[in-house]
Amino acid sequence: MSNLVADYNYLEYLILMLLTSILGLSIRYTLGYSKQSWVMTAHHTLTYCLLPSITMIITALISGNLALSLGMIGALSIVRFRNPVKSPLELVLFFALITIGIGCAVNFKLSILLTLMINIFILIFFTIDNYYLKNKNKSIFTLSFEEGLNYNSIDIISKEELKEIGEHKKLRQFYIDNTSKNFNYKIESKSREEIDNLNEILKKDPNIININIYYAR
């Protein structure tokens, strides 16, 4: 395929979008293979599939058109994304997915090279940590890279303060969103049943806005 995306026909666009999505999904499955269970959710899977292809189409649409590029910047500045990023690694991976999408619109070979490099680095680092250093009770990573690996967790967003949750002995994170003023809690437990029971109780609370559960593998 040519690097001139504007010269593609609809079939070539479709093929390129599918290939771009495959690149994104390859990173998601590499993380899953490396026992990063936080990425093994439906939301993350769809994100890794759709984000690169969406970015590729946006890049193709605004390439070579200054007025359209400026209009797109203005439109995107209006959109406010409030999804909290749980770790620096997650933020870097989102940026990588966007870069892969842009690369596919400009030079597909570079996107493949970037994807291969990301997958190789993920496999090397997490394989060393999970299978070699763990046997020696050592780790090259901090705890933030292992969130969701050994513990089941439940993320709670509430309109009002939840006193019992705030005093829960297994509370791992709490903060108040400065924009929405919502209360955010994260509880971790090795017991899946404990997380499920807590979920059943919280679902009946009218102040609860959202609940996300992540199970350890």
Rosetta blueprint (number, residue, H / E / L):
1 M L
2 S L
3 N L
4 L L
5 V H
6 A H
7 D H
8 Y L
9 N L
10 Y H
11 L H
12 E H
13 Y H
14 L H
15 I H
16 L H
17 M H
18 L H
19 L H
20 T H
21 S H
22 I H
23 L H
24 G H
25 L H
26 S H
27 I H
28 R H
29 Y H
30 T H
31 L H
32 G H
33 Y H
34 S L
35 K L
36 Q L
37 S H
38 W H
39 V H
40 M L
41 T L
42 A H
43 H H
44 H H
45 T H
46 L H
47 T H
48 Y H
49 C H
50 L H
51 L H
52 P H
53 S H
54 I H
55 T H
56 M H
57 I H
58 I H
59 T H
60 A H
61 L H
62 I H
63 S L
64 G L
65 N L
66 L H
67 A H
68 L H
69 S H
70 L H
71 G H
72 M H
73 I H
74 G H
75 A H
76 L H
77 S H
78 I H
79 V L
80 R L
81 F L
82 R L
83 N L
84 P L
85 V L
86 K L
87 S L
88 P H
89 L H
90 E H
91 L H
92 V H
93 L H
94 F H
95 F H
96 A H
97 L H
98 I H
99 T H
100 I H
101 G H
102 I H
103 G H
104 C H
105 A H
106 V H
107 N L
108 F H
109 K H
110 L H
111 S H
112 I H
113 L H
114 L H
115 T H
116 L H
117 M H
118 I H
119 N H
120 I H
121 F H
122 I H
123 L H
124 I H
125 F H
126 F H
127 T H
128 I H
129 D H
130 N H
131 Y H
132 Y H
133 L H
134 K H
135 N H
136 K H
137 N L
138 K L
139 S L
140 I L
141 F L
142 T L
143 L H
144 S H
145 F H
146 E H
147 E L
148 G L
149 L L
150 N L
151 Y L
152 N E
153 S E
154 I E
155 D E
156 I E
157 I E
158 S E
159 K L
160 E L
161 E L
162 L L
163 K H
164 E H
165 I H
166 G H
167 E L
168 H L
169 K L
170 K L
171 L E
172 R E
173 Q E
174 F E
175 Y E
176 I E
177 D L
178 N L
179 T L
180 S L
181 K L
182 N L
183 F E
184 N E
185 Y E
186 K E
187 I E
188 E E
189 S E
190 K L
191 S L
192 R H
193 E H
194 E H
195 I H
196 D H
197 N H
198 L H
199 N H
200 E H
201 I H
202 L H
203 K L
204 K L
205 D L
206 P L
207 N L
208 I E
209 I E
210 N E
211 I E
212 N E
213 I E
214 Y E
215 Y L
216 A L
217 R L
